[in-house]
Amino acid sequence: MCKNWNRRDFVRAALAGVAFGPRVFGLSMGSTPGSRVSQGHPNIVYILADDLGYGDLSCFNKNSKIPVPHLNQLAKEGMAFTDAHSGSAVCTPTRYGVLTGRYSWRSRLKKGVTYGDSPHLIEDTRMTAASMLKSQGYHTACIGKWHLGWDWTMKSDNSNEIDFSKPIQHGPTTNGFDYSFCIPASLDIPPYVYVENDTVTALPNRTVEGKTGKLLMREGLTGADFEHRDVLPKLTEKAVAYIDRRGREKKPFFLYFPLPAPHTPILPTDDFQGKSGTNEYGDFVMQIDWVVGQVMEALERNGLVGNTLFIFTNDNGSSPNADFEYLAQIGHNPNYVFRGHKADIYEGGHRVPLIARWPGRIKAGSVCDDTTCLTDLMATAAEITGYSLPDDAGEDSVSMLPNLLGTAKGPVREATVHHSVNGSFAIRQGKWKLILCSGSGGWSFPRPGSPEARQLPPVQLYDLNSDIGETTNVQDKRPDVVKRLTDLLQDYVDRGRSTPGATQKNDGEVVILQ
């Protein structure tokens, strides 16, 4: 399902249906013959940007106006996935899926996101990609934006006031990470502190005021060592230092590096302000490209490139805070040709750029048009290391190793489930995408509950092969497809999984039709 990539022909090929064409589906969790990796375990570096658009990268969108030379180089040296999807159209649920291989709507979080003082979301007994890799001999680190809740100690039993002098519980180190240096949530959600290995690095000494627009941040307590504009460089410094340390060791490592950018507040440092030729958002995207370059350089100088699977992707579509109206005037569309944006059930809400590089294993300059979900990291890492996932782990994770190695004989996923900020569902199989709500399920028109949405059919069906912009609802013309995909989604809900294995329980009731 993967092929060589001619950049000049990429957009034309994608819009002609190469990336969205009909397929014969057969689910496979096992190895494709010849796909087993046997020459030791590779290091795994996973960078997850925050609110970056598919169309922001010129290796996916030839009309992008933002220079991203390092990401383009990464794609040239590896594989670009044209049909990759986040597990949700917003932050927290996607991150849950990345680490657990399970759709977040199976957890207690049925919609929305967690906040800086939310309790931990990952269940106490749940295996994560980090804990699995740790059991396989990896050293593991999480550096960046956590946004999955953890448990603060309060100053008293009846108080909502956090005691920042006490360590957190049920954070990264509880979930399989040997080392962590994180911020609690998005860069616009307090408290604004760094937490290293469960301990706040500096107690709050002030309260920052709330701001709106591109500088959006909520009022909140702020650590003495915390400056919003310095967060991305600080996290990058920590990630690079971690790679340098691991470069002196023979033990393989897993670095999960979730960035807080280009999410609001949009704060490029002085070195990048005005450099993109677009706006502050474009400058911040350029800074993300610099971050990727720093990681690439660290791997190079430590002699780790050849034995490292390096994956770059994003947690959902770009946000309107990027200033879509202005960017459109200069010919730049962060969400490419897709309808909608962050939070939406439409493609612009959850179709994301994904690049994977693994020299000698992944063919340089290749492209994969198979549908992929970010929940698939767990099963992929398990297959790479020869680990057999138990039935109660990675319930929605499918190994993409056959795609990475170019040995897949057909699609590796049977279908992929999408989810929006208000809990609306969609299911994708081949060219068909069934949306089980009347509007966007998010922030774009028609918004959930609006008069316009109420006048529309309760479900939407799109043929992405001929209508990638999701403009023509054909649900009334293909009731057979509507029924088949509705039944398949309900089966995934009822079985507590979308992969082969023993039935599992969801955490609470899951209702698929809004």
N, C-alpha and C positions, 0 to 999 in steps of 0.2 A: 504493500500500500504506500510505499515511499519511493521517491524517484530523485534523480539529479535535478538541480535547481538552476535555471537560467534566470537571473534577477530581472533582466529586461523584459522577459515574457511572463513574469510572475502574476502581475495584476490581470493581464489579459487572460491568462490561463485560469485564474481563480474565478473571474466573472463568467467565463465560458462554461464553468461547471466542473473543472478538474477537482477543485477542493470540495465540491458539494454534490458530486454525482451520486447516482443510485448504487447501492452495494448489496451484496448477499451477506447476511449477518449470521455469525456462528460464534457463540460465547466460548472463550478459552481462557482458563486461569493458569493452565500449565505451560511448559516450555514448548516452543516450536522446535522441532528437531534441529540440533546444531546451535541453539541459542544459549545454551548453558555456558556461563562464564566460569572458567576453571583455573585461571592463572592468578589466584590471589584476589583479595577484595579491593576494589578501587576506593579511593576517597570520594566522598559525595559532598558537593557544595551546591546549596539550593538558595538562590536569591529570589525573594518575593517582593516586588515593588508594590506600591500602594496607590491605587487610582490612576495608573498609567493606561493610556489608550493603545489599542491594537494599531491604530493609524499613526501613532507617534513615531514608530520605527520605520525608517525607509527600507529596511530589509523586508518589511511586510506591506508597505505602502509607498510606492515610488513617488507619490506627490507630497510626502511629508516634508515640512519646511524646517524640521529640527535636526541639526547635525548630531548623529549618534555613532561616531566612528568605531568605538569599542564594541558596541552591540552588533554593528554590521560585521565587524571582524569575527566576532564569536559565531555569527550565523555562517559566515564564509568557511569557518573551520569546523562547523558541526552541522546540525539538522534543525530546520525551522518547521514547526508544526502550525499549519494554517487553520486547523479546526480544533483548537484547544479551548477548554472552558473551565472557568472557576466553578467551584461547587455551589456558589451563591453569587448574587449580584451585589453583596456588601461584605465588609471586612471579616467580622468574627466567624460567621459560619464557614467561610472559605478556609480560614486558618484551622478551624476544628477538623475539617475534612483533610487538609494537607497532612496534619500530624496523626490522625487516627485512621484514615482510609474509609471513613464512614460519613455519609451525608449528615449535616448538622440537624436537619429537620427530624432526625430520629432521636436526637438528644432533647433536653428540656427546652432548648432554644428554637421555637417554632417560627419566629420572625424577629427582625431587628438585630441589634448587636448588644454586646456587653459594654459596661462602662468602667472607669478607672477604679471604682470601689465595688464592682460586682464580684460575687463569690465565684470560685473556680467552676468552669464549665466541663472540662474533661473529667469523666467519671473516675473515681479512685482506682478501680480495678482494670481500667482500659489500657490495652497495649497501644503504644505510639510507635511511629517510625523510629524515634530516638531510642526508646527502651528496647525495641527489637534489634536495632543495629548495635546497641551497647552489649546486648547478650551475644552478639556475633563478633565481639572483640574490638568494636569501634570506640574511639574517644568521641564524645558528642558535645556540641556547643550550640547554644541559641543566643544570638546577638542581634538585638533590634526591637521591633515592636511586638509585644506579646499579644495583647488584646483578646485574651481567652479567660479573663477573670483569674484572680487568685485571692487568697484569704488574708486580709489584714487583721492585725490585733487591734481591738478597740480599747480606748482608755478606761472604759468600764463596761459592765454588762449592759447597761441601759444607755450607752452613749453611741452616737454615730460618728464620733471624733476618732480618727485613726491615730494610733500610737506608732509613729514612724521610727521609734527607737527599737522596736521589736521586729524580728524577722517575719517575712511573709511565709505562708504555707500553701501547699498545693499549686506551686508555680512550676517553672521549667525544670528545676532539679528533681521535683517529685515525678515528673513525666519523662524521665530518661536522659536528661541533659547533665553531663558532668560539670559543665561550666555555663554560666549565663550572665549576660549583661543586657538588661532590657529596660524599656519604658513600659508602663502599665498598659497603655492603650494607644489610640491615635494621638498625634501631636496637638490636637485641639481638645483633648479630653483630660481633665485633671484627675489625680494629682500629677504634677509635672516633676518627676524625680527619676533618677537612675536607680535600678535595683540590681546589684551584683551578687550572685550566689545567695539570693534571698534577703539581702540586707541593703537598705537604702544607703547610698554612698554619701549623701549630705542631707541633713534635716532641712525641711522647708523653713525659709526665713522671710518669705514675703508672699503676697498674693498678686498674681498678674490680673490685669483687667480683661474683660471679655472684648472681643473684636468680631467684626463681620466681614463678609466678602472673601477675597483671596487671602486675607489675614485671619480668617475665622479661627477663634479659639475661645473656649469657655473660661470664665473667671475661675481661678483656682489656686491652691497652695503650690508653691514652687520651691524646689531645692536650691540650696545656696550655690551649688555647682552647675545649675541648669539654665542654659540660655537656648531658647528655641532655635535660633538660626545655627547654633553650633551642634545640634543633635546629630544630623546626618554625618558631618565630618568626624564627630566623636565615635559614632558607631562604626564607621569605616575604619578608623584607627584601631579600634578593638578587634575588628574582624581580621584585618591585615596582621596584627600582632599575634592573633591566635594561629593563623596559617604559618607564620614564621616559627612559632613554638613547635607546632606539629611537624614542621619540616625537619626538625632535628630528631624526630622519633620515627620508629619503624611501624608503629601501630596505625592502622587506617583511621580516618576521622570523618565525621559527619558534621558539617557546618550549616546550620539553618540560619539564614541571614535575612529576616523580614524587615524591609526598609520602611521608614515613616513617610516617604515621599513618592510622588509629588502631591500627596494629600495635603489639605490645608492644615496649618497656615503655610501658604506657598512662599517660602523664604530661601531663595538661592543665596549663597554667600557672595561676597564682593567679587570673587574671581569669575563668577558666572553671570552676574547681573548685566543684562543687555547683550549677551554674547550670542543668543540663539537667533536674533533677528525677528522674533515673534513677540512674546510677552513674558511676564514673570514665570508663567507655567512652563513655557518652552525652555527658559533658562534653568528651571528646576529639573526638567527632563534631561537637559545636558549634564547637570550635576550627577544625576543617576548614572548616566553613561560613564562619567568620570569614576564613580564608585566601582562600576564593573571593571573598568580599566585598572583600578588599584588592586582588585582581587586577582585579575589576570596576571598582573605584574608580580604579585606575591607568589602565585603558583609557579610562575616561570623561574624566578630567582631561587626558589627552593627545590627546583627540579621535580615538581609534582604534576606538571601538565599532563604527561602521558598516562598517568595512572589516576586521573581524577575525572569523574563524571560531574560536569558543571552544567547546572540547569538554571536558566533565568526565565522568570515569568511574572505574573501580576495577579492581584487578588480579585479584581472585577473591572468593569469598564471605567472609562474616564468620567469625571464628575463635571457638572455644569460650572463649578467654580473655576474651571480652566478658562472660562470666558469663550464659549463656543461661537458666539456671534462675531466677536472680533477676529478669532482665528479663521472663521469661514471667509471673512473679507480678504484675507491674505492667502486663501486657498489651502488651508490646513484643517483637516477633520480628525480630531483625536480618535474617534471611534470608527474611522474609515467609512465604508459604505453601509454600515449596519444601523438599524433603527434603534433609537433609545440610547441610554447611557447608564451609568452606575445606578443601582437600585432596581432597574427594570427587568422584566422577564424577557424582553426582546434581546436580540443578539448583542446589541451595544452594551447590555448590562453585564454579560458574562463571557463573551468571546474574548480571549486574551492572547497576547503574544507569548510564545513559548519557544525557547531555543535550548538545545542540548548539545554539548560538546564532549567527546570522549575519544581522543586521538587513537587511531588504530582499531577502534571498535565501531564508531559512528563515522560513516563516510562523509568526508568534508564536502560542503556545498550541496548537501542533500535536503530534500523537503519531504515532509510526511503530511498527507492530507486525510489521514484517518482521524476520526473523532476521539479526542482525548479529554480526560477530566483531571483536575489537580488532586483528586482523591487517589489517583493511580500511583503516586510516589511510593506508597507503602508496599504494595504488591511488587512493584518494580524492584525496589531495594531488597525485598525478600527473595525474589528470584535470583538477583545478582549474587546474593550471598548464600544461596542454597537453603534458605530457611522456609519451612512449611508453616504458613499462617494457620493458627487454630480457627475453628468456626466462629468464635466470638471476637475476632479481630479483622479489621480491613474488610468489612462486609460489602463495601461499595468500591473496592479497589481492584483494578485489573492491571496486570503487568503490561507495561508498554515496551519491555525489553525486546520482543520480536521486532517492533517498529524501529527501535533504536539501532538494532543490529542489521536491519534490512532483511530479516528472514521471515517476516509475516506473510502468510499465504492469503490472508483476508483480514477483515476488520477484527480487532481484538475485543471490542465492546459490543454487546448486544444492543444496548441503548444507553442514553445518558439523561439523567434527570437534572433539570434546572430549577432554580428557586429564587424568588425576589424578596425585597425587603419586607413586604407585607405578608409574606408566607404563601404567595401564589406559586403554582407548579406549572412546569412544562416538561414534556418528554420528547426527546429527539431520537429518531431511528432512520438512518439513511437520509433521504432527501426530505422526509416528513418531520415537521415539528408541530406538536399539539400543545396549545396553551390552554390551561383550564381556568381562565378568567376572562372577563370581557375587555379589560383595558391593559395598561402597562404593568400593573402590579407594583408600580414604583412611583417615580417622581415626574415622568414625562407624560405628555398628553396621549390618550385620555387617562387621567388619574383615577385610581380606585374610588368608587363611590360617587364620581362626578356625574352630572346629568348626561353628559355625552357617553360615558361608560355604561350607564344604565340602559341606554337605547341600543346597545350592541348585543350580538349573540353571546351567550354565556361561555362559549369556547371559541378558540381560534385555531385554524389549521393552515399551515403554510408549506408550500413546496419550495424548499430553499434552493433547489436546483435551478428553478426558473424565476424565483422571487426572493433573492437574498435580502432584500430590503423589507420583507414582511409587510407588503402593501395590500395583498389580495387574499382575504380570508375565504378559503374554499371548504369550510366545514360542512356546508349544506350540500356540496357536490360529492363528497367522499365520506359518507357516514360509516362505511366499513373501516376506513383508516381511523376515524375518531374512536370507534368502539374498540378496535384492536389495541390502540395505544393506551386508551383509558384502562382497559383490562390489564395490560402489561404493567402500567404504573401501579394499579391497585395490588397486583401480585407482588410487586417489589415492596410495597408497604406492608402487606399481610405477612410476608416471609421475613421481614426485618432485614432484608438484604437484597442486592441485585446481582449477586454472584452465586455460583453453586455452593452448597453447604447446608448444614443444619439450620432450621428456622431459628431466628433470634427475636428478641423483644425490642420494640421501640420504647422510648421513655415517654409515655403518655400517648394520647390519641393523635393520630395523623389523619387530617381531612384533606383530600386532594382537590376538591372543587370549591372554589371561593364563592 
